[in-house]
Amino acid sequence: MIDLATTLSFLTAPILAYINYRLVTAQHMPDDCKPSTWMRWLSWSGIIFLTAFALVYVYWQIQF
C-alpha cells in the first residue's frame, strides 16, 4: 500500500506542477500577479527535477 501511494505521488507531482505553472502564467492572470522571468526559470527547473526524480524512482522500483 505504501509503495502504491509513493509511486502515485512521485508520478503525479510533475503533472500537478505543470498544471499549476500553466495556471499562473495564463492570459487571464493579471500581469502584476504573474511570476517574474527568474521565477519561471526556477519553476521549469523544478518541473524538470520532479520529472527526473519520478523517472529514477520508477526505474529503481522496477529494478528491485
CYANA upper distance limits for C-alpha pairs under 8 A (distance plus 0.5 A):
  1 MET  CA      5 ALA  CA      6.85
  2 ILE  CA      6 THR  CA      6.52
  3 ASP  CA      7 THR  CA      6.47
  4 LEU  CA      8 LEU  CA      6.60
  5 ALA  CA      9 SER  CA      6.59
  6 THR  CA     10 PHE  CA      6.72
  7 THR  CA     11 LEU  CA      6.62
  7 THR  CA     57 TYR  CA      8.31
  7 THR  CA     58 VAL  CA      7.84
  8 LEU  CA     12 THR  CA      6.48
  9 SER  CA     13 ALA  CA      6.52
 10 PHE  CA     14 PRO  CA      8.15
 10 PHE  CA     50 LEU  CA      8.15
 10 PHE  CA     53 PHE  CA      8.18
 10 PHE  CA     54 ALA  CA      5.66
 10 PHE  CA     57 TYR  CA      8.21
 11 LEU  CA     15 ILE  CA      8.00
 11 LEU  CA     51 THR  CA      8.34
 11 LEU  CA     54 ALA  CA      6.23
 12 THR  CA     16 LEU  CA      6.60
 13 ALA  CA     17 ALA  CA      6.57
 13 ALA  CA     50 LEU  CA      7.22
 14 PRO  CA     18 TYR  CA      6.64
 14 PRO  CA     47 ILE  CA      6.10
 14 PRO  CA     48 ILE  CA      8.31
 14 PRO  CA     50 LEU  CA      5.88
 14 PRO  CA     51 THR  CA      6.01
 15 ILE  CA     19 ILE  CA      6.76
 16 LEU  CA     20 ASN  CA      6.57
 17 ALA  CA     21 TYR  CA      6.65
 17 ALA  CA     47 ILE  CA      6.78
 18 TYR  CA     22 ARG  CA      6.67
 18 TYR  CA     47 ILE  CA      7.25
 19 ILE  CA     23 LEU  CA      6.67
 20 ASN  CA     24 VAL  CA      6.72
 21 TYR  CA     25 THR  CA      6.66
 21 TYR  CA     43 SER  CA      7.79
 22 ARG  CA     26 ALA  CA      6.36
 23 LEU  CA     29 MET  CA      8.47
 24 VAL  CA     29 MET  CA      7.10
 24 VAL  CA     34 LYS  CA      6.78
 24 VAL  CA     35 PRO  CA      8.03
 25 THR  CA     29 MET  CA      7.25
 25 THR  CA     34 LYS  CA      6.45
 25 THR  CA     35 PRO  CA      7.81
 29 MET  CA     33 CYS  CA      7.18
 29 MET  CA     34 LYS  CA      7.13
 30 PRO  CA     34 LYS  CA      7.10
 35 PRO  CA     39 MET  CA      6.23
 35 PRO  CA     40 ARG  CA      6.88
 36 SER  CA     40 ARG  CA      6.83
 37 THR  CA     41 TRP  CA      6.90
 38 TRP  CA     42 LEU  CA      6.65
 39 MET  CA     43 SER  CA      6.53
 40 ARG  CA     44 TRP  CA      6.72
 41 TRP  CA     45 SER  CA      6.67
 42 LEU  CA     46 GLY  CA      6.68
 43 SER  CA     47 ILE  CA      6.72
 44 TRP  CA     48 ILE  CA      6.61
 45 SER  CA     49 PHE  CA      6.56
 46 GLY  CA     50 LEU  CA      6.59
 47 ILE  CA     51 THR  CA      6.63
 48 ILE  CA     52 ALA  CA      6.58
 49 PHE  CA     53 PHE  CA      6.50
 50 LEU  CA     54 ALA  CA      6.56
 51 THR  CA     55 LEU  CA      6.74
 52 ALA  CA     56 VAL  CA      6.65
 53 PHE  CA     57 TYR  CA      6.51
 54 ALA  CA     58 VAL  CA      6.67
 55 LEU  CA     59 TYR  CA      6.61
 56 VAL  CA     60 TRP  CA      6.51
 57 TYR  CA     61 GLN  CA      6.62
 58 VAL  CA     62 ILE  CA      6.73
 59 TYR  CA     63 GLN  CA      6.72
 60 TRP  CA     64 PHE  CA      6.79
